[in-house]
Structure formats: C-alpha cells, structure tokens
C-alpha cells in the first residue's frame, strides 16, 4: 500500500508546461481580439466626431449664409465648445473645397498626425466615413 506522501505528489514539469502553453494561446487570442476592437472603437469615435463637426458647420452655414474659414471660427462663434481632437489627441483638419459635396473636407491624420500612412497612421475623411466616398481618404490600409 502506498503512503499518504507518495499519493500527494506535485505536478510534473510536462503538466506545468502544458498549462503555460494553453494560457499563452488563450492570452494571444484575447489580445488580438482586444486590439481589433480598440481600432474599431477609434474609427467609430472619429466618425462620431466628424458628424458633430459637420452638424456644427451646417449650423454655422445656416446662421451666417457661408461656410466657416476654419474650425476655430466655430469655437469663436460658440457653436463648438472647444477645438475637437481625434482619439490620438491631434486636431482635426478642415479645408474648404469646391469639387466635393459637402464643399469641405474634414480630415483625421491618424496616430502620427501626418498626411498618408497605414494602420494607425491612416487618414480618415468625412467623405469616406460619412458620405461613402473613398477617394478622399489619402492613406491606405485599414485601422
């Protein structure tokens, strides 16, 4: 008959390694999922911000009969409380255009705050996100 001490042996190294590998695989799967959800949440935030900016521009245009020269003008007129910033803390860019509808472009330059780029550095425009046009997007690649 075996003694009590012999029956209460610990885990073997192989069993411990198997547990560590399983935990690593699960952490990797969860990590990939979380990162993709963060990127999607940033894009949704940019889209929401751009919609709010467009609403403020429409309000300004209806009140003044013209489009603002800059986003700062919307803040000065107290239509926006403060200068809007993208999820990375960079200001949105606003440019009047005559060849697009609406006749302005709002741009988020991504994490690097510079035109062009891929991944987190990708550019987003109101034409792409709100009006279905991709040609104004600038950068390539997805979030």
C-alpha positions as CSV (number, residue, x, y, z in Angstrom):
1,X,0.0,0.0,0.0
2,X,1.2,3.5,-0.8
3,X,1.8,6.0,1.8
4,X,0.0,9.3,2.0
5,X,3.1,11.2,1.0
6,X,3.5,9.2,-2.3
7,X,-0.1,9.8,-3.4
8,X,0.2,13.6,-2.9
9,X,2.9,14.2,-5.5
10,X,3.0,17.6,-7.2
11,X,2.5,18.4,-10.9
12,X,5.1,17.2,-13.4
13,X,7.1,19.6,-15.5
14,X,5.2,18.5,-18.6
15,X,1.9,19.2,-17.0
16,X,3.1,22.6,-15.9
17,X,4.4,23.4,-19.4
18,X,1.1,22.3,-20.9
19,X,-0.8,24.7,-18.7
20,X,1.6,27.6,-19.5
21,X,1.2,26.9,-23.3
22,X,-2.6,26.8,-23.0
23,X,-2.7,30.1,-21.1
24,X,-0.3,31.7,-23.7
25,X,-2.6,30.6,-26.5
26,X,-5.7,32.0,-24.8
27,X,-3.9,35.3,-24.0
28,X,-2.8,35.6,-27.6
29,X,-6.4,35.1,-28.9
30,X,-7.8,37.6,-26.4
31,X,-5.1,40.1,-27.2
32,X,-5.8,40.0,-30.9
33,X,-9.5,40.5,-30.3
34,X,-8.9,43.4,-27.9
35,X,-6.6,45.2,-30.3
36,X,-9.1,44.9,-33.2
37,X,-11.9,46.2,-31.0
38,X,-9.8,49.2,-30.0
39,X,-9.1,50.1,-33.6
40,X,-12.8,49.7,-34.4
41,X,-13.7,51.9,-31.4
42,X,-11.3,54.6,-32.6
43,X,-12.8,54.6,-36.1
44,X,-16.3,54.9,-34.6
45,X,-15.1,57.8,-32.4
46,X,-13.7,59.6,-35.5
47,X,-16.9,59.1,-37.4
48,X,-19.0,60.5,-34.5
49,X,-16.6,63.5,-34.1
50,X,-16.9,64.2,-37.8
51,X,-20.6,64.0,-37.7
52,X,-20.7,66.5,-34.8
53,X,-18.3,68.8,-36.7
54,X,-20.5,68.6,-39.9
55,X,-23.5,69.4,-37.8
56,X,-21.7,72.5,-36.4
57,X,-20.7,73.6,-39.9
58,X,-24.3,73.2,-41.1
59,X,-25.5,75.3,-38.1
60,X,-22.9,78.0,-38.9
61,X,-23.8,77.9,-42.7
62,X,-27.5,78.3,-41.9
63,X,-26.9,81.1,-39.5
64,X,-24.2,83.1,-41.4
65,X,-25.0,82.1,-45.0
66,X,-21.5,80.9,-45.7
67,X,-19.1,78.1,-44.6
68,X,-16.6,78.8,-41.9
69,X,-13.0,79.5,-42.9
70,X,-11.7,77.3,-40.1
71,X,-12.8,75.1,-37.2
72,X,-11.5,77.9,-34.8
73,X,-14.3,80.1,-36.2
74,X,-16.8,77.6,-34.9
75,X,-15.3,77.8,-31.5
76,X,-15.2,81.6,-31.6
77,X,-18.9,81.7,-32.5
78,X,-19.6,79.3,-29.7
79,X,-21.0,76.6,-31.9
80,X,-18.3,74.2,-30.7
81,X,-17.3,74.4,-27.1
82,X,-13.6,73.6,-27.9
83,X,-11.4,72.5,-30.8
84,X,-12.2,68.9,-31.5
85,X,-9.4,66.4,-31.2
86,X,-9.1,62.9,-32.6
87,X,-8.6,59.8,-30.5
88,X,-4.8,60.4,-30.5
89,X,-5.1,64.0,-29.3
90,X,-4.4,65.6,-32.7
91,X,-6.7,68.4,-34.0
92,X,-8.9,67.6,-37.0
93,X,-8.1,69.3,-40.2
94,X,-10.7,71.4,-42.1
95,X,-10.4,72.5,-45.7
96,X,-12.9,74.2,-48.0
97,X,-13.2,72.5,-51.4
98,X,-15.4,73.4,-54.4
99,X,-15.3,70.0,-56.1
100,X,-16.9,67.9,-53.3
101,X,-20.2,67.6,-51.6
102,X,-20.3,68.8,-49.0
103,X,-17.9,71.6,-50.1
104,X,-15.3,71.0,-47.4
105,X,-13.1,68.1,-46.1
106,X,-12.6,67.2,-42.5
107,X,-9.6,65.0,-42.1
108,X,-8.1,63.0,-39.2
109,X,-4.5,62.2,-40.0
110,X,-4.3,59.2,-37.7
111,X,-1.8,58.5,-34.9
112,X,1.1,60.2,-36.4
113,X,-0.8,63.4,-37.2
114,X,0.8,63.5,-40.7
115,X,-0.8,63.0,-44.2
116,X,-0.7,59.5,-45.5
117,X,0.1,56.3,-43.8
118,X,-1.1,52.9,-43.0
119,X,-2.6,51.1,-40.0
120,X,-3.0,53.6,-37.0
121,X,-1.4,56.3,-39.2
122,X,-4.1,56.0,-41.8
123,X,-6.0,59.2,-42.8
124,X,-9.8,59.4,-42.5
125,X,-12.1,62.0,-44.1
126,X,-15.7,62.9,-43.7
127,X,-16.3,62.0,-47.4
128,X,-15.0,58.5,-46.7
129,X,-16.7,57.8,-43.3
130,X,-20.0,59.8,-43.7
131,X,-20.6,60.0,-47.4
132,X,-19.3,56.7,-48.8
133,X,-16.5,58.2,-50.9
134,X,-13.1,56.5,-50.5
135,X,-11.2,58.7,-53.0
136,X,-10.7,61.5,-50.5
137,X,-9.2,59.1,-47.8
138,X,-5.5,59.8,-48.5
139,X,-3.8,56.9,-46.7
140,X,-4.1,53.3,-47.5
141,X,-4.6,50.3,-45.3
142,X,-7.0,49.6,-42.5
143,X,-7.1,50.5,-38.9
